[in-house]
Amino acid sequence: MPGKHTRAAIKELEDAGWKVTYTSGRAHAFARASCPGGPGCCAPPFSINGTPDVDEHEAQKIRRRMRQHNAKVTERQEGED
């Protein structure tokens, strides 16, 4: 089970519309997150580590991926105008 910082970041992902698929819990990967725009939107799905060395770093990684996605979507929308 990931720490409180990672769990909070996962909740933010889910609230933002990301698809979070939880694994069986038999490996380090706790879940996989897919961008809400679908497979061709911005990036491939990424793994969320349930046993990171530093919980805060895993949460930062999750939030960074969310920011990168939002920036790409905004850039794409501005290009359409």
ROBADO-255761 format. One record per atom (N, C-alpha, C): residue in three letters; atom name; x, z, y. Coordinates in nm, 2 decimals, always signed. Each point is the difference from the previous one (the first is absolute). Layout:
<site><marfi>ala</marfi><mimi>CA</mimi><px>X</px><pz>Z</pz><py>Y</py></site>
...
This chain:
<site><marfi>met</marfi><mimi>N</mimi><px>+0.08</px><pz>+0.00</pz><py>-0.12</py></site>
<site><marfi>met</marfi><mimi>CA</mimi><px>-0.08</px><pz>+0.00</pz><py>+0.12</py></site>
<site><marfi>met</marfi><mimi>C</mimi><px>+0.09</px><pz>+0.00</pz><py>+0.12</py></site>
<site><marfi>pro</marfi><mimi>N</mimi><px>-0.02</px><pz>-0.09</pz><py>+0.10</py></site>
<site><marfi>pro</marfi><mimi>CA</mimi><px>+0.08</px><pz>-0.01</pz><py>+0.12</py></site>
<site><marfi>pro</marfi><mimi>C</mimi><px>-0.03</px><pz>+0.12</pz><py>+0.09</py></site>
<site><marfi>gly</marfi><mimi>N</mimi><px>+0.09</px><pz>+0.02</pz><py>+0.09</py></site>
<site><marfi>gly</marfi><mimi>CA</mimi><px>-0.01</px><pz>+0.11</pz><py>+0.10</py></site>
<site><marfi>gly</marfi><mimi>C</mimi><px>-0.11</px><pz>-0.02</pz><py>+0.10</py></site>
<site><marfi>lys</marfi><mimi>N</mimi><px>-0.02</px><pz>+0.10</pz><py>+0.09</py></site>
<site><marfi>lys</marfi><mimi>CA</mimi><px>-0.11</px><pz>-0.01</pz><py>+0.10</py></site>
<site><marfi>lys</marfi><mimi>C</mimi><px>+0.03</px><pz>-0.12</pz><py>+0.10</py></site>
<site><marfi>his</marfi><mimi>N</mimi><px>+0.12</px><pz>-0.03</pz><py>+0.03</py></site>
<site><marfi>his</marfi><mimi>CA</mimi><px>+0.03</px><pz>-0.10</pz><py>+0.10</py></site>
<site><marfi>his</marfi><mimi>C</mimi><px>-0.04</px><pz>-0.14</pz><py>-0.06</py></site>
<site><marfi>thr</marfi><mimi>N</mimi><px>+0.04</px><pz>-0.02</pz><py>-0.12</py></site>
<site><marfi>thr</marfi><mimi>CA</mimi><px>-0.03</px><pz>-0.13</pz><py>-0.07</py></site>
<site><marfi>thr</marfi><mimi>C</mimi><px>-0.15</px><pz>-0.01</pz><py>-0.02</py></site>
<site><marfi>arg</marfi><mimi>N</mimi><px>-0.07</px><pz>+0.11</pz><py>-0.04</py></site>
<site><marfi>arg</marfi><mimi>CA</mimi><px>-0.14</px><pz>-0.01</pz><py>-0.02</py></site>
<site><marfi>arg</marfi><mimi>C</mimi><px>-0.08</px><pz>-0.03</pz><py>+0.13</py></site>
<site><marfi>ala</marfi><mimi>N</mimi><px>+0.05</px><pz>+0.06</pz><py>+0.11</py></site>
<site><marfi>ala</marfi><mimi>CA</mimi><px>-0.06</px><pz>-0.03</pz><py>+0.13</py></site>
<site><marfi>ala</marfi><mimi>C</mimi><px>+0.02</px><pz>-0.15</pz><py>+0.04</py></site>
<site><marfi>ala</marfi><mimi>N</mimi><px>+0.12</px><pz>-0.05</pz><py>-0.03</py></site>
<site><marfi>ala</marfi><mimi>CA</mimi><px>+0.02</px><pz>-0.14</pz><py>+0.03</py></site>
<site><marfi>ala</marfi><mimi>C</mimi><px>-0.08</px><pz>-0.10</pz><py>-0.09</py></site>
<site><marfi>ile</marfi><mimi>N</mimi><px>-0.02</px><pz>+0.04</pz><py>-0.12</py></site>
<site><marfi>ile</marfi><mimi>CA</mimi><px>-0.09</px><pz>-0.08</pz><py>-0.09</py></site>
<site><marfi>ile</marfi><mimi>C</mimi><px>-0.14</px><pz>+0.00</pz><py>+0.05</py></site>
<site><marfi>lys</marfi><mimi>N</mimi><px>-0.05</px><pz>+0.12</pz><py>+0.05</py></site>
<site><marfi>lys</marfi><mimi>CA</mimi><px>-0.13</px><pz>+0.01</pz><py>+0.05</py></site>
<site><marfi>lys</marfi><mimi>C</mimi><px>-0.01</px><pz>-0.09</pz><py>+0.13</py></site>
<site><marfi>glu</marfi><mimi>N</mimi><px>+0.10</px><pz>-0.01</pz><py>+0.08</py></site>
<site><marfi>glu</marfi><mimi>CA</mimi><px>+0.00</px><pz>-0.09</pz><py>+0.12</py></site>
<site><marfi>glu</marfi><mimi>C</mimi><px>-0.01</px><pz>-0.14</pz><py>-0.05</py></site>
<site><marfi>leu</marfi><mimi>N</mimi><px>+0.07</px><pz>-0.04</pz><py>-0.10</py></site>
<site><marfi>leu</marfi><mimi>CA</mimi><px>-0.01</px><pz>-0.14</pz><py>-0.06</py></site>
<site><marfi>leu</marfi><mimi>C</mimi><px>-0.14</px><pz>-0.03</pz><py>-0.04</py></site>
<site><marfi>glu</marfi><mimi>N</mimi><px>-0.06</px><pz>+0.09</pz><py>-0.08</py></site>
<site><marfi>glu</marfi><mimi>CA</mimi><px>-0.13</px><pz>-0.02</pz><py>-0.05</py></site>
<site><marfi>glu</marfi><mimi>C</mimi><px>-0.10</px><pz>-0.01</pz><py>+0.12</py></site>
<site><marfi>asp</marfi><mimi>N</mimi><px>+0.01</px><pz>+0.08</pz><py>+0.10</py></site>
<site><marfi>asp</marfi><mimi>CA</mimi><px>-0.09</px><pz>+0.00</pz><py>+0.11</py></site>
<site><marfi>asp</marfi><mimi>C</mimi><px>+0.02</px><pz>-0.13</pz><py>+0.08</py></site>
<site><marfi>ala</marfi><mimi>N</mimi><px>+0.12</px><pz>-0.06</pz><py>+0.00</py></site>
<site><marfi>ala</marfi><mimi>CA</mimi><px>+0.02</px><pz>-0.13</pz><py>+0.07</py></site>
<site><marfi>ala</marfi><mimi>C</mimi><px>-0.04</px><pz>-0.12</pz><py>-0.08</py></site>
<site><marfi>gly</marfi><mimi>N</mimi><px>-0.06</px><pz>+0.03</pz><py>-0.12</py></site>
<site><marfi>gly</marfi><mimi>CA</mimi><px>-0.05</px><pz>-0.11</pz><py>-0.08</py></site>
<site><marfi>gly</marfi><mimi>C</mimi><px>+0.10</px><pz>-0.06</pz><py>-0.11</py></site>
<site><marfi>trp</marfi><mimi>N</mimi><px>+0.11</px><pz>+0.06</pz><py>-0.02</py></site>
<site><marfi>trp</marfi><mimi>CA</mimi><px>+0.09</px><pz>-0.04</pz><py>-0.10</py></site>
<site><marfi>trp</marfi><mimi>C</mimi><px>-0.05</px><pz>+0.04</pz><py>-0.14</py></site>
<site><marfi>lys</marfi><mimi>N</mimi><px>+0.03</px><pz>-0.09</pz><py>-0.09</py></site>
<site><marfi>lys</marfi><mimi>CA</mimi><px>-0.04</px><pz>+0.03</pz><py>-0.14</py></site>
<site><marfi>lys</marfi><mimi>C</mimi><px>+0.11</px><pz>+0.08</pz><py>-0.07</py></site>
<site><marfi>val</marfi><mimi>N</mimi><px>-0.03</px><pz>+0.12</pz><py>-0.04</py></site>
<site><marfi>val</marfi><mimi>CA</mimi><px>+0.10</px><pz>+0.09</pz><py>-0.07</py></site>
<site><marfi>val</marfi><mimi>C</mimi><px>-0.05</px><pz>+0.01</pz><py>-0.14</py></site>
<site><marfi>thr</marfi><mimi>N</mimi><px>+0.09</px><pz>-0.04</pz><py>-0.09</py></site>
<site><marfi>thr</marfi><mimi>CA</mimi><px>-0.03</px><pz>+0.01</pz><py>-0.15</py></site>
<site><marfi>thr</marfi><mimi>C</mimi><px>+0.09</px><pz>+0.10</pz><py>-0.05</py></site>
<site><marfi>tyr</marfi><mimi>N</mimi><px>-0.06</px><pz>+0.11</pz><py>-0.06</py></site>
<site><marfi>tyr</marfi><mimi>CA</mimi><px>+0.08</px><pz>+0.11</pz><py>-0.06</py></site>
<site><marfi>tyr</marfi><mimi>C</mimi><px>+0.04</px><pz>-0.04</pz><py>-0.14</py></site>
<site><marfi>thr</marfi><mimi>N</mimi><px>+0.13</px><pz>+0.04</pz><py>-0.03</py></site>
<site><marfi>thr</marfi><mimi>CA</mimi><px>+0.05</px><pz>-0.03</pz><py>-0.13</py></site>
<site><marfi>thr</marfi><mimi>C</mimi><px>-0.03</px><pz>+0.11</pz><py>-0.10</py></site>
<site><marfi>ser</marfi><mimi>N</mimi><px>+0.05</px><pz>-0.01</pz><py>-0.12</py></site>
<site><marfi>ser</marfi><mimi>CA</mimi><px>-0.04</px><pz>+0.10</pz><py>-0.10</py></site>
<site><marfi>ser</marfi><mimi>C</mimi><px>+0.08</px><pz>+0.13</pz><py>+0.02</py></site>
<site><marfi>gly</marfi><mimi>N</mimi><px>+0.10</px><pz>+0.00</pz><py>+0.08</py></site>
<site><marfi>gly</marfi><mimi>CA</mimi><px>+0.07</px><pz>+0.12</pz><py>+0.03</py></site>
<site><marfi>gly</marfi><mimi>C</mimi><px>+0.11</px><pz>+0.03</pz><py>-0.10</py></site>
<site><marfi>arg</marfi><mimi>N</mimi><px>+0.04</px><pz>-0.10</pz><py>-0.07</py></site>
<site><marfi>arg</marfi><mimi>CA</mimi><px>+0.11</px><pz>+0.01</pz><py>-0.10</py></site>
<site><marfi>arg</marfi><mimi>C</mimi><px>+0.13</px><pz>-0.05</pz><py>+0.05</py></site>
<site><marfi>ala</marfi><mimi>N</mimi><px>+0.01</px><pz>-0.04</pz><py>+0.12</py></site>
<site><marfi>ala</marfi><mimi>CA</mimi><px>+0.13</px><pz>-0.05</pz><py>+0.06</py></site>
<site><marfi>ala</marfi><mimi>C</mimi><px>+0.01</px><pz>+0.06</pz><py>+0.14</py></site>
<site><marfi>his</marfi><mimi>N</mimi><px>+0.11</px><pz>-0.04</pz><py>+0.07</py></site>
<site><marfi>his</marfi><mimi>CA</mimi><px>+0.02</px><pz>+0.04</pz><py>+0.13</py></site>
<site><marfi>his</marfi><mimi>C</mimi><px>-0.11</px><pz>-0.06</pz><py>+0.10</py></site>
<site><marfi>ala</marfi><mimi>N</mimi><px>-0.04</px><pz>-0.12</pz><py>-0.03</py></site>
<site><marfi>ala</marfi><mimi>CA</mimi><px>-0.10</px><pz>-0.06</pz><py>+0.08</py></site>
<site><marfi>ala</marfi><mimi>C</mimi><px>-0.14</px><pz>+0.07</pz><py>-0.01</py></site>
<site><marfi>phe</marfi><mimi>N</mimi><px>-0.04</px><pz>+0.06</pz><py>+0.10</py></site>
<site><marfi>phe</marfi><mimi>CA</mimi><px>-0.13</px><pz>+0.07</pz><py>+0.01</py></site>
<site><marfi>phe</marfi><mimi>C</mimi><px>-0.11</px><pz>-0.10</pz><py>+0.02</py></site>
<site><marfi>ala</marfi><mimi>N</mimi><px>+0.02</px><pz>-0.10</pz><py>+0.08</py></site>
<site><marfi>ala</marfi><mimi>CA</mimi><px>-0.10</px><pz>-0.09</pz><py>+0.04</py></site>
<site><marfi>ala</marfi><mimi>C</mimi><px>+0.06</px><pz>-0.13</pz><py>+0.05</py></site>
<site><marfi>arg</marfi><mimi>N</mimi><px>-0.09</px><pz>-0.11</pz><py>+0.01</py></site>
<site><marfi>arg</marfi><mimi>CA</mimi><px>+0.05</px><pz>-0.12</pz><py>+0.06</py></site>
<site><marfi>arg</marfi><mimi>C</mimi><px>-0.10</px><pz>-0.03</pz><py>+0.11</py></site>
<site><marfi>ala</marfi><mimi>N</mimi><px>+0.05</px><pz>-0.05</pz><py>+0.12</py></site>
<site><marfi>ala</marfi><mimi>CA</mimi><px>-0.08</px><pz>-0.03</pz><py>+0.11</py></site>
<site><marfi>ala</marfi><mimi>C</mimi><px>+0.00</px><pz>-0.15</pz><py>+0.03</py></site>
<site><marfi>ser</marfi><mimi>N</mimi><px>-0.12</px><pz>-0.05</pz><py>+0.03</py></site>
<site><marfi>ser</marfi><mimi>CA</mimi><px>-0.01</px><pz>-0.14</pz><py>+0.03</py></site>
<site><marfi>ser</marfi><mimi>C</mimi><px>-0.06</px><pz>-0.02</pz><py>+0.14</py></site>
<site><marfi>cys</marfi><mimi>N</mimi><px>+0.05</px><pz>-0.09</pz><py>+0.08</py></site>
<site><marfi>cys</marfi><mimi>CA</mimi><px>-0.05</px><pz>-0.02</pz><py>+0.13</py></site>
<site><marfi>cys</marfi><mimi>C</mimi><px>-0.14</px><pz>-0.04</pz><py>+0.00</py></site>
<site><marfi>pro</marfi><mimi>N</mimi><px>-0.08</px><pz>+0.04</pz><py>+0.10</py></site>
<site><marfi>pro</marfi><mimi>CA</mimi><px>-0.15</px><pz>-0.04</pz><py>+0.00</py></site>
<site><marfi>pro</marfi><mimi>C</mimi><px>-0.02</px><pz>-0.15</pz><py>+0.02</py></site>
<site><marfi>gly</marfi><mimi>N</mimi><px>+0.10</px><pz>-0.07</pz><py>+0.05</py></site>
<site><marfi>gly</marfi><mimi>CA</mimi><px>-0.02</px><pz>-0.15</pz><py>+0.02</py></site>
<site><marfi>gly</marfi><mimi>C</mimi><px>+0.01</px><pz>-0.08</pz><py>-0.12</py></site>
<site><marfi>gly</marfi><mimi>N</mimi><px>+0.03</px><pz>+0.06</pz><py>-0.12</py></site>
<site><marfi>gly</marfi><mimi>CA</mimi><px>+0.01</px><pz>-0.07</pz><py>-0.12</py></site>
<site><marfi>gly</marfi><mimi>C</mimi><px>+0.14</px><pz>-0.04</pz><py>-0.03</py></site>
<site><marfi>pro</marfi><mimi>N</mimi><px>+0.02</px><pz>-0.07</pz><py>-0.11</py></site>
<site><marfi>pro</marfi><mimi>CA</mimi><px>+0.14</px><pz>-0.03</pz><py>-0.05</py></site>
<site><marfi>pro</marfi><mimi>C</mimi><px>+0.08</px><pz>-0.09</pz><py>+0.09</py></site>
<site><marfi>gly</marfi><mimi>N</mimi><px>-0.07</px><pz>-0.09</pz><py>+0.08</py></site>
<site><marfi>gly</marfi><mimi>CA</mimi><px>+0.08</px><pz>-0.09</pz><py>+0.08</py></site>
<site><marfi>gly</marfi><mimi>C</mimi><px>+0.01</px><pz>+0.05</pz><py>+0.14</py></site>
<site><marfi>cys</marfi><mimi>N</mimi><px>-0.04</px><pz>+0.11</pz><py>+0.03</py></site>
<site><marfi>cys</marfi><mimi>CA</mimi><px>+0.00</px><pz>+0.05</pz><py>+0.14</py></site>
<site><marfi>cys</marfi><mimi>C</mimi><px>+0.14</px><pz>+0.03</pz><py>+0.06</py></site>
<site><marfi>cys</marfi><mimi>N</mimi><px>+0.07</px><pz>+0.09</pz><py>-0.05</py></site>
<site><marfi>cys</marfi><mimi>CA</mimi><px>+0.13</px><pz>+0.04</pz><py>+0.06</py></site>
<site><marfi>cys</marfi><mimi>C</mimi><px>+0.11</px><pz>+0.04</pz><py>-0.10</py></site>
<site><marfi>ala</marfi><mimi>N</mimi><px>-0.03</px><pz>+0.07</pz><py>-0.10</py></site>
<site><marfi>ala</marfi><mimi>CA</mimi><px>+0.11</px><pz>+0.05</pz><py>-0.08</py></site>
<site><marfi>ala</marfi><mimi>C</mimi><px>-0.06</px><pz>+0.03</pz><py>-0.14</py></site>
<site><marfi>pro</marfi><mimi>N</mimi><px>+0.09</px><pz>+0.00</pz><py>-0.10</py></site>
<site><marfi>pro</marfi><mimi>CA</mimi><px>-0.05</px><pz>+0.04</pz><py>-0.14</py></site>
<site><marfi>pro</marfi><mimi>C</mimi><px>-0.04</px><pz>+0.15</pz><py>+0.00</py></site>
<site><marfi>pro</marfi><mimi>N</mimi><px>-0.08</px><pz>+0.04</pz><py>-0.10</py></site>
<site><marfi>pro</marfi><mimi>CA</mimi><px>-0.03</px><pz>+0.14</pz><py>-0.02</py></site>
<site><marfi>pro</marfi><mimi>C</mimi><px>+0.13</px><pz>+0.08</pz><py>-0.01</py></site>
<site><marfi>phe</marfi><mimi>N</mimi><px>+0.00</px><pz>+0.13</pz><py>+0.03</py></site>
<site><marfi>phe</marfi><mimi>CA</mimi><px>+0.12</px><pz>+0.08</pz><py>-0.01</py></site>
<site><marfi>phe</marfi><mimi>C</mimi><px>-0.04</px><pz>+0.13</pz><py>-0.07</py></site>
<site><marfi>ser</marfi><mimi>N</mimi><px>+0.10</px><pz>+0.06</pz><py>-0.07</py></site>
<site><marfi>ser</marfi><mimi>CA</mimi><px>-0.02</px><pz>+0.12</pz><py>-0.08</py></site>
<site><marfi>ser</marfi><mimi>C</mimi><px>+0.02</px><pz>+0.12</pz><py>+0.09</py></site>
<site><marfi>ile</marfi><mimi>N</mimi><px>-0.08</px><pz>+0.10</pz><py>-0.03</py></site>
<site><marfi>ile</marfi><mimi>CA</mimi><px>+0.01</px><pz>+0.13</pz><py>+0.07</py></site>
<site><marfi>ile</marfi><mimi>C</mimi><px>+0.05</px><pz>+0.10</pz><py>-0.10</py></site>
<site><marfi>asn</marfi><mimi>N</mimi><px>+0.12</px><pz>+0.05</pz><py>+0.03</py></site>
<site><marfi>asn</marfi><mimi>CA</mimi><px>+0.07</px><pz>+0.09</pz><py>-0.09</py></site>
<site><marfi>asn</marfi><mimi>C</mimi><px>-0.07</px><pz>+0.14</pz><py>+0.00</py></site>
<site><marfi>gly</marfi><mimi>N</mimi><px>-0.03</px><pz>+0.05</pz><py>-0.12</py></site>
<site><marfi>gly</marfi><mimi>CA</mimi><px>-0.07</px><pz>+0.13</pz><py>-0.01</py></site>
<site><marfi>gly</marfi><mimi>C</mimi><px>+0.10</px><pz>+0.12</pz><py>+0.00</py></site>
<site><marfi>thr</marfi><mimi>N</mimi><px>+0.13</px><pz>-0.04</pz><py>-0.03</py></site>
<site><marfi>thr</marfi><mimi>CA</mimi><px>+0.10</px><pz>+0.11</pz><py>-0.01</py></site>
<site><marfi>thr</marfi><mimi>C</mimi><px>+0.12</px><pz>-0.04</pz><py>+0.09</py></site>
<site><marfi>pro</marfi><mimi>N</mimi><px>-0.02</px><pz>-0.02</pz><py>+0.13</py></site>
<site><marfi>pro</marfi><mimi>CA</mimi><px>+0.12</px><pz>-0.04</pz><py>+0.08</py></site>
<site><marfi>pro</marfi><mimi>C</mimi><px>+0.09</px><pz>+0.12</pz><py>+0.03</py></site>
<site><marfi>asp</marfi><mimi>N</mimi><px>+0.13</px><pz>-0.03</pz><py>+0.03</py></site>
<site><marfi>asp</marfi><mimi>CA</mimi><px>+0.09</px><pz>+0.11</pz><py>+0.03</py></site>
<site><marfi>asp</marfi><mimi>C</mimi><px>-0.05</px><pz>+0.07</pz><py>+0.13</py></site>
<site><marfi>val</marfi><mimi>N</mimi><px>-0.04</px><pz>-0.07</pz><py>+0.10</py></site>
<site><marfi>val</marfi><mimi>CA</mimi><px>-0.05</px><pz>+0.06</pz><py>+0.12</py></site>
<site><marfi>val</marfi><mimi>C</mimi><px>-0.14</px><pz>-0.06</pz><py>+0.03</py></site>
<site><marfi>asp</marfi><mimi>N</mimi><px>-0.10</px><pz>+0.09</pz><py>-0.01</py></site>
<site><marfi>asp</marfi><mimi>CA</mimi><px>-0.14</px><pz>-0.04</pz><py>+0.02</py></site>
<site><marfi>asp</marfi><mimi>C</mimi><px>-0.02</px><pz>-0.07</pz><py>+0.13</py></site>
<site><marfi>glu</marfi><mimi>N</mimi><px>+0.06</px><pz>+0.05</pz><py>+0.11</py></site>
<site><marfi>glu</marfi><mimi>CA</mimi><px>-0.02</px><pz>-0.05</pz><py>+0.13</py></site>
<site><marfi>glu</marfi><mimi>C</mimi><px>+0.05</px><pz>-0.15</pz><py>+0.01</py></site>
<site><marfi>his</marfi><mimi>N</mimi><px>+0.11</px><pz>-0.03</pz><py>-0.07</py></site>
<site><marfi>his</marfi><mimi>CA</mimi><px>+0.05</px><pz>-0.14</pz><py>+0.00</py></site>
<site><marfi>his</marfi><mimi>C</mimi><px>-0.10</px><pz>-0.09</pz><py>-0.07</py></site>
<site><marfi>glu</marfi><mimi>N</mimi><px>-0.06</px><pz>+0.04</pz><py>-0.11</py></site>
<site><marfi>glu</marfi><mimi>CA</mimi><px>-0.10</px><pz>-0.09</pz><py>-0.06</py></site>
<site><marfi>glu</marfi><mimi>C</mimi><px>-0.12</px><pz>-0.02</pz><py>+0.09</py></site>
<site><marfi>ala</marfi><mimi>N</mimi><px>-0.04</px><pz>+0.10</pz><py>+0.07</py></site>
<site><marfi>ala</marfi><mimi>CA</mimi><px>-0.11</px><pz>-0.01</pz><py>+0.09</py></site>
<site><marfi>ala</marfi><mimi>C</mimi><px>+0.04</px><pz>-0.10</pz><py>+0.12</py></site>
<site><marfi>gln</marfi><mimi>N</mimi><px>+0.12</px><pz>+0.01</pz><py>+0.04</py></site>
<site><marfi>gln</marfi><mimi>CA</mimi><px>+0.05</px><pz>-0.09</pz><py>+0.11</py></site>
<site><marfi>gln</marfi><mimi>C</mimi><px>+0.00</px><pz>-0.14</pz><py>-0.05</py></site>
<site><marfi>lys</marfi><mimi>N</mimi><px>+0.04</px><pz>-0.03</pz><py>-0.13</py></site>
<site><marfi>lys</marfi><mimi>CA</mimi><px>+0.00</px><pz>-0.13</pz><py>-0.05</py></site>
<site><marfi>lys</marfi><mimi>C</mimi><px>-0.14</px><pz>-0.06</pz><py>-0.01</py></site>
<site><marfi>ile</marfi><mimi>N</mimi><px>-0.10</px><pz>+0.08</pz><py>-0.04</py></site>
<site><marfi>ile</marfi><mimi>CA</mimi><px>-0.14</px><pz>-0.04</pz><py>+0.00</py></site>
<site><marfi>ile</marfi><mimi>C</mimi><px>-0.05</px><pz>-0.04</pz><py>+0.14</py></site>
<site><marfi>arg</marfi><mimi>N</mimi><px>+0.03</px><pz>+0.08</pz><py>+0.09</py></site>
<site><marfi>arg</marfi><mimi>CA</mimi><px>-0.05</px><pz>-0.02</pz><py>+0.14</py></site>
<site><marfi>arg</marfi><mimi>C</mimi><px>+0.07</px><pz>-0.12</pz><py>+0.06</py></site>
<site><marfi>arg</marfi><mimi>N</mimi><px>+0.13</px><pz>-0.02</pz><py>-0.03</py></site>
<site><marfi>arg</marfi><mimi>CA</mimi><px>+0.08</px><pz>-0.12</pz><py>+0.05</py></site>
<site><marfi>arg</marfi><mimi>C</mimi><px>-0.07</px><pz>-0.13</pz><py>-0.05</py></site>
<site><marfi>arg</marfi><mimi>N</mimi><px>-0.03</px><pz>+0.00</pz><py>-0.13</py></site>
<site><marfi>arg</marfi><mimi>CA</mimi><px>-0.07</px><pz>-0.12</pz><py>-0.06</py></site>
<site><marfi>arg</marfi><mimi>C</mimi><px>-0.13</px><pz>-0.03</pz><py>+0.07</py></site>
<site><marfi>met</marfi><mimi>N</mimi><px>-0.07</px><pz>+0.11</pz><py>+0.03</py></site>
<site><marfi>met</marfi><mimi>CA</mimi><px>-0.13</px><pz>-0.02</pz><py>+0.07</py></site>
<site><marfi>met</marfi><mimi>C</mimi><px>+0.02</px><pz>-0.06</pz><py>+0.14</py></site>
<site><marfi>arg</marfi><mimi>N</mimi><px>+0.10</px><pz>+0.06</pz><py>+0.07</py></site>
<site><marfi>arg</marfi><mimi>CA</mimi><px>+0.03</px><pz>-0.06</pz><py>+0.14</py></site>
<site><marfi>arg</marfi><mimi>C</mimi><px>+0.05</px><pz>-0.14</pz><py>-0.01</py></site>
<site><marfi>gln</marfi><mimi>N</mimi><px>+0.08</px><pz>-0.04</pz><py>-0.10</py></site>
<site><marfi>gln</marfi><mimi>CA</mimi><px>+0.05</px><pz>-0.14</pz><py>-0.01</py></site>
<site><marfi>gln</marfi><mimi>C</mimi><px>-0.12</px><pz>-0.09</pz><py>-0.03</py></site>
<site><marfi>his</marfi><mimi>N</mimi><px>-0.09</px><pz>+0.04</pz><py>-0.08</py></site>
<site><marfi>his</marfi><mimi>CA</mimi><px>-0.12</px><pz>-0.08</pz><py>-0.03</py></site>
<site><marfi>his</marfi><mimi>C</mimi><px>-0.09</px><pz>-0.02</pz><py>+0.13</py></site>
<site><marfi>asn</marfi><mimi>N</mimi><px>-0.02</px><pz>+0.11</pz><py>+0.07</py></site>
<site><marfi>asn</marfi><mimi>CA</mimi><px>-0.08</px><pz>+0.00</pz><py>+0.13</py></site>
<site><marfi>asn</marfi><mimi>C</mimi><px>+0.07</px><pz>-0.10</pz><py>+0.10</py></site>
<site><marfi>ala</marfi><mimi>N</mimi><px>+0.13</px><pz>+0.01</pz><py>+0.01</py></site>
<site><marfi>ala</marfi><mimi>CA</mimi><px>+0.07</px><pz>-0.09</pz><py>+0.09</py></site>
<site><marfi>ala</marfi><mimi>C</mimi><px>-0.01</px><pz>-0.15</pz><py>-0.04</py></site>
<site><marfi>lys</marfi><mimi>N</mimi><px>+0.01</px><pz>-0.03</pz><py>-0.13</py></site>
<site><marfi>lys</marfi><mimi>CA</mimi><px>-0.02</px><pz>-0.13</pz><py>-0.04</py></site>
<site><marfi>lys</marfi><mimi>C</mimi><px>-0.14</px><pz>-0.06</pz><py>+0.02</py></site>
<site><marfi>val</marfi><mimi>N</mimi><px>-0.10</px><pz>+0.09</pz><py>-0.02</py></site>
<site><marfi>val</marfi><mimi>CA</mimi><px>-0.14</px><pz>-0.04</pz><py>+0.02</py></site>
<site><marfi>val</marfi><mimi>C</mimi><px>-0.02</px><pz>-0.03</pz><py>+0.15</py></site>
<site><marfi>thr</marfi><mimi>N</mimi><px>+0.05</px><pz>+0.09</pz><py>+0.08</py></site>
<site><marfi>thr</marfi><mimi>CA</mimi><px>-0.02</px><pz>-0.02</pz><py>+0.15</py></site>
<site><marfi>thr</marfi><mimi>C</mimi><px>+0.07</px><pz>-0.13</pz><py>+0.04</py></site>
<site><marfi>glu</marfi><mimi>N</mimi><px>+0.12</px><pz>-0.02</pz><py>-0.05</py></site>
<site><marfi>glu</marfi><mimi>CA</mimi><px>+0.08</px><pz>-0.12</pz><py>+0.04</py></site>
<site><marfi>glu</marfi><mimi>C</mimi><px>-0.08</px><pz>-0.13</pz><py>-0.04</py></site>
<site><marfi>arg</marfi><mimi>N</mimi><px>-0.06</px><pz>+0.01</pz><py>-0.12</py></site>
<site><marfi>arg</marfi><mimi>CA</mimi><px>-0.07</px><pz>-0.12</pz><py>-0.05</py></site>
<site><marfi>arg</marfi><mimi>C</mimi><px>-0.13</px><pz>-0.02</pz><py>+0.08</py></site>
<site><marfi>gln</marfi><mimi>N</mimi><px>-0.06</px><pz>+0.11</pz><py>+0.04</py></site>
<site><marfi>gln</marfi><mimi>CA</mimi><px>-0.12</px><pz>-0.02</pz><py>+0.08</py></site>
<site><marfi>gln</marfi><mimi>C</mimi><px>+0.03</px><pz>-0.05</pz><py>+0.14</py></site>
<site><marfi>glu</marfi><mimi>N</mimi><px>+0.11</px><pz>+0.04</pz><py>+0.06</py></site>
<site><marfi>glu</marfi><mimi>CA</mimi><px>+0.04</px><pz>-0.05</pz><py>+0.13</py></site>
<site><marfi>glu</marfi><mimi>C</mimi><px>+0.03</px><pz>-0.14</pz><py>+0.00</py></site>
<site><marfi>gly</marfi><mimi>N</mimi><px>+0.06</px><pz>-0.05</pz><py>-0.12</py></site>
<site><marfi>gly</marfi><mimi>CA</mimi><px>+0.03</px><pz>-0.14</pz><py>-0.01</py></site>
<site><marfi>gly</marfi><mimi>C</mimi><px>-0.12</px><pz>-0.09</pz><py>-0.01</py></site>
<site><marfi>glu</marfi><mimi>N</mimi><px>-0.11</px><pz>+0.06</pz><py>-0.05</py></site>
<site><marfi>glu</marfi><mimi>CA</mimi><px>-0.12</px><pz>-0.08</pz><py>-0.01</py></site>
<site><marfi>glu</marfi><mimi>C</mimi><px>-0.07</px><pz>-0.02</pz><py>+0.13</py></site>
<site><marfi>asp</marfi><mimi>N</mimi><px>+0.03</px><pz>+0.08</pz><py>+0.10</py></site>
<site><marfi>asp</marfi><mimi>CA</mimi><px>-0.07</px><pz>+0.00</pz><py>+0.13</py></site>
<site><marfi>asp</marfi><mimi>C</mimi><px>+0.04</px><pz>-0.12</pz><py>+0.08</py></site>
